[in-house]
Amino acid sequence: MVTIELKRARLVIYCRNLKFEWTIDPRYWRNPLIGVLILMLALLSCYFFKNLRFLQLFAIANVYAAIAICLSWSAIGSGRLNFGPQFFIALGGFTAGLLNMRYGFDIFGTLAGAILITLAVGFLLSPLTIISGGLYYSLTTLIIPLILLQITYVRVDIFGGESGIGPIAPLVNVGDYYLNQLITGMFSLVLLLAYLLIVDRIFKSRYGVIMGAINEDEEVAASLGVRINAYKIVSAAIPAAMLGITGWFFAHSFRTFAGTTYLPLDVMLKILLITMIGGRASIYGSVLGAYFVTLIEDFLRQFGQINYVLFPLTLLLCLLFLSEGLWGLYRKRKYREYYPAIRIRRR
């Protein structure tokens, strides 16, 4: 028996014991839809004008936004700020590359392998969110990618050292290089939108409210009967698998994968800056932050070596003067629903 009810700004469908809701108020879906259309038009324009650089920047910005969304979920759900998301990116990329090169797996097989490996390792490392707190957790997650980076130097026969592994099977190959880049960019946009939808639905559900309570005060949440350890483990493991998918994307998109590209500290800093400049773990702010940081970095490269001073200086000024991030500027004018925010604990 299916029952449909039209409530204020919502369409509710009941099917047996299941309940589905969709917001139909245009204030909530109009602006996101306009944003997606603008991104698609920008990508198509780059293709028609044969602008290879911006086609690649488009895909990179989308994937960095997806990474920042995963980091936001992990930080809010566990109450801990992860300083090592690039570890799971590298783990997913190396898994995909090695499965393809050594065992002949296609892109779907390597995707399944990357998800399984990163999910398993994410569960193994998830107790760190319970054992370690505050600065200790951040330092622990900071060290883990550096350990893997050193392993890539030691086991050159497996990880390829500084040059990395390759050639890896391409993500798509239709015979036209520019069309390949267009499809890759569209795939990155679909990946970003899928992550946005998944995490948005989680944050708006009762699980999101519970994660927000854990993030605010673990002791109060525990006193209310919340199984905080279970939520921490899930919030650490599932985002790890999602990060592994981004590593799989990088490996098949660029057809090579090197630890020196994805594991150093500057990658971690860039991801954290995207998260903070976009708007303190805001999933929509992650998109703004990713595009802002990616385009600023590319623009400043034209100034030569001084770029290595201008780029961090620009990001530092953004952190100082955009306390609420780019998304915070928008939300001051058009406030909508509540989203949990990161609270950095001292203990």
TORKOL-4160 file (C-alpha; in steps of 0.2 Angstrom, whole numbers, padded with zeros to 4 digits, m for minus):
347
<pt num="1" X="0000" Y="0000" Z="0000"/>
<pt num="2" X="0008" Y="0017" Z="m0006"/>
<pt num="3" X="0001" Y="0033" Z="0001"/>
<pt num="4" X="0007" Y="0050" Z="m0005"/>
<pt num="5" X="0004" Y="0066" Z="0006"/>
<pt num="6" X="0008" Y="0084" Z="0001"/>
<pt num="7" X="0014" Y="0093" Z="0016"/>
<pt num="8" X="0021" Y="0111" Z="0018"/>
<pt num="9" X="0036" Y="0111" Z="0006"/>
<pt num="10" X="0038" Y="0092" Z="0006"/>
<pt num="11" X="0032" Y="0077" Z="m0003"/>
<pt num="12" X="0030" Y="0062" Z="0008"/>
<pt num="13" X="0028" Y="0044" Z="0002"/>
<pt num="14" X="0023" Y="0030" Z="0013"/>
<pt num="15" X="0026" Y="0012" Z="0007"/>
<pt num="16" X="0022" Y="m0001" Z="0021"/>
<pt num="17" X="0034" Y="0003" Z="0035"/>
<pt num="18" X="0045" Y="0014" Z="0024"/>
<pt num="19" X="0044" Y="0033" Z="0023"/>
<pt num="20" X="0052" Y="0044" Z="0009"/>
<pt num="21" X="0053" Y="0063" Z="0009"/>
<pt num="22" X="0058" Y="0076" Z="m0004"/>
<pt num="23" X="0059" Y="0094" Z="m0002"/>
<pt num="24" X="0049" Y="0103" Z="m0016"/>
<pt num="25" X="0051" Y="0121" Z="m0010"/>
<pt num="26" X="0061" Y="0129" Z="m0024"/>
<pt num="27" X="0072" Y="0139" Z="m0011"/>
<pt num="28" X="0081" Y="0122" Z="m0007"/>
<pt num="29" X="0084" Y="0115" Z="m0024"/>
<pt num="30" X="0084" Y="0130" Z="m0036"/>
<pt num="31" X="0102" Y="0136" Z="m0031"/>
<pt num="32" X="0110" Y="0119" Z="m0031"/>
<pt num="33" X="0102" Y="0115" Z="m0048"/>
<pt num="34" X="0109" Y="0132" Z="m0055"/>
<pt num="35" X="0126" Y="0128" Z="m0048"/>
<pt num="36" X="0126" Y="0111" Z="m0057"/>
<pt num="37" X="0121" Y="0118" Z="m0073"/>
<pt num="38" X="0134" Y="0131" Z="m0072"/>
<pt num="39" X="0147" Y="0118" Z="m0069"/>
<pt num="40" X="0141" Y="0107" Z="m0084"/>
<pt num="41" X="0141" Y="0122" Z="m0095"/>
<pt num="42" X="0159" Y="0127" Z="m0090"/>
<pt num="43" X="0165" Y="0110" Z="m0094"/>
<pt num="44" X="0156" Y="0109" Z="m0111"/>
<pt num="45" X="0164" Y="0126" Z="m0115"/>
<pt num="46" X="0181" Y="0120" Z="m0111"/>
<pt num="47" X="0178" Y="0105" Z="m0122"/>
<pt num="48" X="0172" Y="0115" Z="m0137"/>
<pt num="49" X="0186" Y="0128" Z="m0135"/>
<pt num="50" X="0199" Y="0113" Z="m0133"/>
<pt num="51" X="0205" Y="0120" Z="m0117"/>
<pt num="52" X="0214" Y="0105" Z="m0110"/>
<pt num="53" X="0221" Y="0113" Z="m0095"/>
<pt num="54" X="0204" Y="0119" Z="m0088"/>
<pt num="55" X="0196" Y="0102" Z="m0092"/>
<pt num="56" X="0209" Y="0094" Z="m0081"/>
<pt num="57" X="0207" Y="0107" Z="m0068"/>
<pt num="58" X="0188" Y="0104" Z="m0068"/>
<pt num="59" X="0191" Y="0086" Z="m0064"/>
<pt num="60" X="0204" Y="0089" Z="m0050"/>
<pt num="61" X="0193" Y="0102" Z="m0042"/>
<pt num="62" X="0178" Y="0091" Z="m0041"/>
<pt num="63" X="0188" Y="0076" Z="m0034"/>
<pt num="64" X="0196" Y="0088" Z="m0021"/>
<pt num="65" X="0179" Y="0094" Z="m0016"/>
<pt num="66" X="0173" Y="0075" Z="m0014"/>
<pt num="67" X="0189" Y="0072" Z="m0003"/>
<pt num="68" X="0184" Y="0087" Z="0008"/>
<pt num="69" X="0166" Y="0081" Z="0009"/>
<pt num="70" X="0173" Y="0064" Z="0016"/>
<pt num="71" X="0184" Y="0073" Z="0028"/>
<pt num="72" X="0169" Y="0084" Z="0034"/>
<pt num="73" X="0159" Y="0068" Z="0038"/>
<pt num="74" X="0174" Y="0060" Z="0047"/>
<pt num="75" X="0177" Y="0075" Z="0057"/>
<pt num="76" X="0159" Y="0078" Z="0062"/>
<pt num="77" X="0155" Y="0060" Z="0065"/>
<pt num="78" X="0170" Y="0055" Z="0075"/>
<pt num="79" X="0173" Y="0072" Z="0084"/>
<pt num="80" X="0191" Y="0071" Z="0078"/>
<pt num="81" X="0201" Y="0080" Z="0064"/>
<pt num="82" X="0210" Y="0068" Z="0053"/>
<pt num="83" X="0226" Y="0075" Z="0047"/>
<pt num="84" X="0230" Y="0060" Z="0035"/>
<pt num="85" X="0216" Y="0058" Z="0022"/>
<pt num="86" X="0229" Y="0056" Z="0009"/>
<pt num="87" X="0233" Y="0039" Z="0016"/>
<pt num="88" X="0217" Y="0032" Z="0010"/>
<pt num="89" X="0218" Y="0041" Z="m0007"/>
<pt num="90" X="0235" Y="0033" Z="m0009"/>
<pt num="91" X="0229" Y="0016" Z="m0003"/>
<pt num="92" X="0215" Y="0016" Z="m0016"/>
<pt num="93" X="0226" Y="0022" Z="m0030"/>
<pt num="94" X="0240" Y="0009" Z="m0027"/>
<pt num="95" X="0227" Y="m0005" Z="m0025"/>
<pt num="96" X="0218" Y="0000" Z="m0041"/>
<pt num="97" X="0235" Y="0002" Z="m0051"/>
<pt num="98" X="0243" Y="m0014" Z="m0045"/>
<pt num="99" X="0227" Y="m0025" Z="m0047"/>
<pt num="100" X="0226" Y="m0018" Z="m0065"/>
<pt num="101" X="0245" Y="m0020" Z="m0070"/>
<pt num="102" X="0249" Y="m0036" Z="m0061"/>
<pt num="103" X="0232" Y="m0046" Z="m0062"/>
<pt num="104" X="0223" Y="m0038" Z="m0077"/>
<pt num="105" X="0208" Y="m0032" Z="m0067"/>
<pt num="106" X="0197" Y="m0020" Z="m0077"/>
<pt num="107" X="0191" Y="m0003" Z="m0070"/>
<pt num="108" X="0176" Y="m0011" Z="m0061"/>
<pt num="109" X="0187" Y="m0024" Z="m0053"/>
<pt num="110" X="0200" Y="m0012" Z="m0047"/>
<pt num="111" X="0185" Y="m0001" Z="m0040"/>
<pt num="112" X="0179" Y="m0015" Z="m0030"/>
<pt num="113" X="0196" Y="m0019" Z="m0024"/>
<pt num="114" X="0200" Y="m0001" Z="m0019"/>
<pt num="115" X="0184" Y="0000" Z="m0009"/>
<pt num="116" X="0186" Y="m0017" Z="0000"/>
<pt num="117" X="0204" Y="m0013" Z="0004"/>
<pt num="118" X="0201" Y="0005" Z="0011"/>
<pt num="119" X="0186" Y="0000" Z="0020"/>
<pt num="120" X="0195" Y="m0015" Z="0029"/>
<pt num="121" X="0210" Y="m0003" Z="0033"/>
<pt num="122" X="0198" Y="0010" Z="0039"/>
<pt num="123" X="0189" Y="m0002" Z="0051"/>
<pt num="124" X="0206" Y="m0007" Z="0057"/>
<pt num="125" X="0212" Y="0011" Z="0061"/>
<pt num="126" X="0195" Y="0017" Z="0067"/>
<pt num="127" X="0198" Y="0012" Z="0085"/>
<pt num="128" X="0210" Y="0027" Z="0085"/>
<pt num="129" X="0195" Y="0038" Z="0086"/>
<pt num="130" X="0191" Y="0030" Z="0103"/>
<pt num="131" X="0209" Y="0028" Z="0110"/>
<pt num="132" X="0216" Y="0045" Z="0104"/>
<pt num="133" X="0208" Y="0062" Z="0107"/>
<pt num="134" X="0212" Y="0079" Z="0101"/>
<pt num="135" X="0230" Y="0083" Z="0096"/>
<pt num="136" X="0235" Y="0065" Z="0099"/>
<pt num="137" X="0223" Y="0059" Z="0086"/>
<pt num="138" X="0228" Y="0072" Z="0073"/>
<pt num="139" X="0247" Y="0068" Z="0076"/>
<pt num="140" X="0244" Y="0050" Z="0074"/>
<pt num="141" X="0234" Y="0052" Z="0057"/>
<pt num="142" X="0248" Y="0064" Z="0052"/>
<pt num="143" X="0261" Y="0051" Z="0054"/>
<pt num="144" X="0253" Y="0036" Z="0045"/>
<pt num="145" X="0254" Y="0043" Z="0027"/>
<pt num="146" X="0272" Y="0047" Z="0030"/>
<pt num="147" X="0275" Y="0029" Z="0035"/>
<pt num="148" X="0267" Y="0023" Z="0019"/>
<pt num="149" X="0278" Y="0036" Z="0009"/>
<pt num="150" X="0293" Y="0029" Z="0016"/>
<pt num="151" X="0287" Y="0011" Z="0012"/>
<pt num="152" X="0285" Y="0017" Z="m0006"/>
<pt num="153" X="0304" Y="0022" Z="m0006"/>
<pt num="154" X="0309" Y="0005" Z="0002"/>
<pt num="155" X="0298" Y="m0006" Z="m0009"/>
<pt num="156" X="0302" Y="0001" Z="m0026"/>
<pt num="157" X="0298" Y="m0016" Z="m0034"/>
<pt num="158" X="0280" Y="m0014" Z="m0028"/>
<pt num="159" X="0276" Y="0005" Z="m0027"/>
<pt num="160" X="0289" Y="0012" Z="m0040"/>
<pt num="161" X="0298" Y="0024" Z="m0029"/>
<pt num="162" X="0298" Y="0042" Z="m0034"/>
<pt num="163" X="0292" Y="0038" Z="m0052"/>
<pt num="164" X="0277" Y="0028" Z="m0046"/>
<pt num="165" X="0268" Y="0014" Z="m0055"/>
<pt num="166" X="0261" Y="0014" Z="m0073"/>
<pt num="167" X="0254" Y="0013" Z="m0086"/>
<pt num="168" X="0237" Y="0010" Z="m0078"/>
<pt num="169" X="0222" Y="0007" Z="m0089"/>
<pt num="170" X="0213" Y="0023" Z="m0093"/>
<pt num="171" X="0196" Y="0027" Z="m0085"/>
<pt num="172" X="0188" Y="0030" Z="m0102"/>
<pt num="173" X="0195" Y="0028" Z="m0120"/>
<pt num="174" X="0184" Y="0032" Z="m0135"/>
<pt num="175" X="0198" Y="0037" Z="m0147"/>
<pt num="176" X="0197" Y="0056" Z="m0145"/>
<pt num="177" X="0208" Y="0063" Z="m0132"/>
<pt num="178" X="0198" Y="0079" Z="m0128"/>
<pt num="179" X="0182" Y="0068" Z="m0128"/>
<pt num="180" X="0191" Y="0057" Z="m0115"/>
<pt num="181" X="0194" Y="0072" Z="m0104"/>
<pt num="182" X="0176" Y="0078" Z="m0106"/>
<pt num="183" X="0169" Y="0061" Z="m0100"/>
<pt num="184" X="0182" Y="0061" Z="m0086"/>
<pt num="185" X="0176" Y="0078" Z="m0081"/>
<pt num="186" X="0158" Y="0073" Z="m0081"/>
<pt num="187" X="0162" Y="0057" Z="m0071"/>
<pt num="188" X="0171" Y="0068" Z="m0058"/>
<pt num="189" X="0156" Y="0079" Z="m0057"/>
<pt num="190" X="0144" Y="0064" Z="m0055"/>
<pt num="191" X="0156" Y="0057" Z="m0041"/>
<pt num="192" X="0155" Y="0074" Z="m0032"/>
<pt num="193" X="0136" Y="0075" Z="m0033"/>
<pt num="194" X="0134" Y="0057" Z="m0027"/>
<pt num="195" X="0145" Y="0062" Z="m0012"/>
<pt num="196" X="0135" Y="0078" Z="m0009"/>
<pt num="197" X="0119" Y="0068" Z="m0010"/>
<pt num="198" X="0124" Y="0054" Z="0002"/>
<pt num="199" X="0132" Y="0065" Z="0015"/>
<pt num="200" X="0118" Y="0078" Z="0014"/>
<pt num="201" X="0105" Y="0065" Z="0017"/>
<pt num="202" X="0115" Y="0058" Z="0032"/>
<pt num="203" X="0117" Y="0075" Z="0040"/>
<pt num="204" X="0098" Y="0078" Z="0038"/>
<pt num="205" X="0093" Y="0062" Z="0046"/>
<pt num="206" X="0093" Y="0057" Z="0064"/>
<pt num="207" X="0110" Y="0050" Z="0062"/>
<pt num="208" X="0116" Y="0067" Z="0058"/>
<pt num="209" X="0108" Y="0074" Z="0073"/>
<pt num="210" X="0117" Y="0061" Z="0084"/>
<pt num="211" X="0134" Y="0064" Z="0075"/>
<pt num="212" X="0131" Y="0083" Z="0079"/>
<pt num="213" X="0128" Y="0078" Z="0097"/>
<pt num="214" X="0144" Y="0068" Z="0098"/>
<pt num="215" X="0154" Y="0082" Z="0090"/>
<pt num="216" X="0147" Y="0094" Z="0103"/>
<pt num="217" X="0150" Y="0084" Z="0118"/>
<pt num="218" X="0153" Y="0066" Z="0119"/>
<pt num="219" X="0150" Y="0064" Z="0138"/>
<pt num="220" X="0132" Y="0071" Z="0136"/>
<pt num="221" X="0129" Y="0061" Z="0121"/>
<pt num="222" X="0134" Y="0045" Z="0130"/>
<pt num="223" X="0124" Y="0050" Z="0145"/>
<pt num="224" X="0109" Y="0050" Z="0133"/>
<pt num="225" X="0112" Y="0032" Z="0128"/>
<pt num="226" X="0121" Y="0036" Z="0112"/>
<pt num="227" X="0133" Y="0022" Z="0106"/>
<pt num="228" X="0146" Y="0035" Z="0102"/>
<pt num="229" X="0160" Y="0022" Z="0099"/>
<pt num="230" X="0149" Y="0013" Z="0085"/>
<pt num="231" X="0146" Y="0030" Z="0077"/>
<pt num="232" X="0164" Y="0035" Z="0078"/>
<pt num="233" X="0170" Y="0018" Z="0069"/>
<pt num="234" X="0157" Y="0020" Z="0055"/>
<pt num="235" X="0162" Y="0038" Z="0053"/>
<pt num="236" X="0180" Y="0034" Z="0051"/>
<pt num="237" X="0178" Y="0018" Z="0040"/>
<pt num="238" X="0165" Y="0023" Z="0027"/>
<pt num="239" X="0173" Y="0040" Z="0023"/>
<pt num="240" X="0189" Y="0030" Z="0021"/>
<pt num="241" X="0182" Y="0019" Z="0008"/>
<pt num="242" X="0175" Y="0035" Z="m0001"/>
<pt num="243" X="0192" Y="0042" Z="m0001"/>
<pt num="244" X="0199" Y="0026" Z="m0008"/>
<pt num="245" X="0187" Y="0029" Z="m0023"/>
<pt num="246" X="0195" Y="0046" Z="m0026"/>
<pt num="247" X="0212" Y="0037" Z="m0027"/>
<pt num="248" X="0205" Y="0025" Z="m0039"/>
<pt num="249" X="0199" Y="0039" Z="m0050"/>
<pt num="250" X="0216" Y="0048" Z="m0049"/>
<pt num="251" X="0225" Y="0032" Z="m0054"/>
<pt num="252" X="0214" Y="0028" Z="m0069"/>
<pt num="253" X="0213" Y="0046" Z="m0075"/>
<pt num="254" X="0231" Y="0050" Z="m0075"/>
<pt num="255" X="0237" Y="0032" Z="m0079"/>
<pt num="256" X="0251" Y="0033" Z="m0066"/>
<pt num="257" X="0251" Y="0034" Z="m0047"/>
<pt num="258" X="0265" Y="0039" Z="m0036"/>
<pt num="259" X="0267" Y="0041" Z="m0017"/>
<pt num="260" X="0277" Y="0057" Z="m0019"/>
<pt num="261" X="0262" Y="0065" Z="m0028"/>
<pt num="262" X="0248" Y="0061" Z="m0015"/>
<pt num="263" X="0256" Y="0057" Z="0002"/>
<pt num="264" X="0267" Y="0072" Z="0006"/>
<pt num="265" X="0261" Y="0085" Z="0019"/>
<pt num="266" X="0257" Y="0098" Z="0006"/>
<pt num="267" X="0243" Y="0088" Z="0000"/>
<pt num="268" X="0236" Y="0086" Z="0017"/>
<pt num="269" X="0237" Y="0105" Z="0020"/>
<pt num="270" X="0228" Y="0108" Z="0004"/>
<pt num="271" X="0214" Y="0097" Z="0008"/>
<pt num="272" X="0212" Y="0105" Z="0026"/>
<pt num="273" X="0213" Y="0122" Z="0019"/>
<pt num="274" X="0199" Y="0118" Z="0006"/>
<pt num="275" X="0188" Y="0112" Z="0021"/>
<pt num="276" X="0191" Y="0127" Z="0031"/>
<pt num="277" X="0191" Y="0140" Z="0018"/>
<pt num="278" X="0175" Y="0133" Z="0010"/>
<pt num="279" X="0167" Y="0133" Z="0027"/>
<pt num="280" X="0172" Y="0123" Z="0042"/>
<pt num="281" X="0166" Y="0106" Z="0037"/>
<pt num="282" X="0151" Y="0112" Z="0027"/>
<pt num="283" X="0149" Y="0100" Z="0013"/>
<pt num="284" X="0143" Y="0113" Z="0001"/>
<pt num="285" X="0157" Y="0125" Z="0006"/>
<pt num="286" X="0169" Y="0111" Z="0001"/>
<pt num="287" X="0164" Y="0113" Z="m0017"/>
<pt num="288" X="0167" Y="0132" Z="m0016"/>
<pt num="289" X="0184" Y="0129" Z="m0007"/>
<pt num="290" X="0190" Y="0116" Z="m0019"/>
<pt num="291" X="0187" Y="0127" Z="m0034"/>
<pt num="292" X="0194" Y="0142" Z="m0026"/>
<pt num="293" X="0210" Y="0134" Z="m0020"/>
<pt num="294" X="0212" Y="0125" Z="m0037"/>
<pt num="295" X="0210" Y="0140" Z="m0048"/>
<pt num="296" X="0220" Y="0151" Z="m0037"/>
<pt num="297" X="0234" Y="0139" Z="m0037"/>
<pt num="298" X="0234" Y="0138" Z="m0056"/>
<pt num="299" X="0232" Y="0157" Z="m0058"/>
<pt num="300" X="0247" Y="0160" Z="m0047"/>
<pt num="301" X="0258" Y="0148" Z="m0057"/>
<pt num="302" X="0261" Y="0161" Z="m0070"/>
<pt num="303" X="0271" Y="0171" Z="m0058"/>
<pt num="304" X="0285" Y="0158" Z="m0058"/>
<pt num="305" X="0295" Y="0154" Z="m0043"/>
<pt num="306" X="0287" Y="0167" Z="m0032"/>
<pt num="307" X="0271" Y="0157" Z="m0034"/>
<pt num="308" X="0278" Y="0146" Z="m0019"/>
<pt num="309" X="0276" Y="0162" Z="m0008"/>
<pt num="310" X="0261" Y="0169" Z="m0015"/>
<pt num="311" X="0250" Y="0154" Z="m0015"/>
<pt num="312" X="0252" Y="0150" Z="0004"/>
<pt num="313" X="0251" Y="0169" Z="0008"/>
<pt num="314" X="0234" Y="0170" Z="m0001"/>
<pt num="315" X="0227" Y="0155" Z="0008"/>
<pt num="316" X="0233" Y="0162" Z="0025"/>
<pt num="317" X="0224" Y="0179" Z="0021"/>
<pt num="318" X="0208" Y="0169" Z="0017"/>
<pt num="319" X="0209" Y="0160" Z="0033"/>
<pt num="320" X="0212" Y="0176" Z="0043"/>
<pt num="321" X="0198" Y="0186" Z="0035"/>
<pt num="322" X="0185" Y="0172" Z="0031"/>
<pt num="323" X="0182" Y="0165" Z="0048"/>
<pt num="324" X="0166" Y="0157" Z="0043"/>
<pt num="325" X="0173" Y="0152" Z="0025"/>
<pt num="326" X="0165" Y="0156" Z="0008"/>
<pt num="327" X="0149" Y="0146" Z="0012"/>
<pt num="328" X="0147" Y="0156" Z="0028"/>
<pt num="329" X="0146" Y="0172" Z="0018"/>
<pt num="330" X="0131" Y="0165" Z="0008"/>
<pt num="331" X="0123" Y="0158" Z="0024"/>
<pt num="332" X="0123" Y="0175" Z="0032"/>
<pt num="333" X="0112" Y="0181" Z="0019"/>
<pt num="334" X="0101" Y="0166" Z="0016"/>
<pt num="335" X="0100" Y="0155" Z="0031"/>
<pt num="336" X="0093" Y="0137" Z="0029"/>
<pt num="337" X="0094" Y="0122" Z="0039"/>
<pt num="338" X="0107" Y="0118" Z="0053"/>
<pt num="339" X="0122" Y="0108" Z="0049"/>
<pt num="340" X="0134" Y="0102" Z="0062"/>
<pt num="341" X="0151" Y="0111" Z="0063"/>
<pt num="342" X="0168" Y="0106" Z="0068"/>
<pt num="343" X="0173" Y="0109" Z="0086"/>
<pt num="344" X="0192" Y="0106" Z="0090"/>
<pt num="345" X="0194" Y="0098" Z="0107"/>
<pt num="346" X="0209" Y="0102" Z="0118"/>
<pt num="347" X="0209" Y="0085" Z="0126"/>
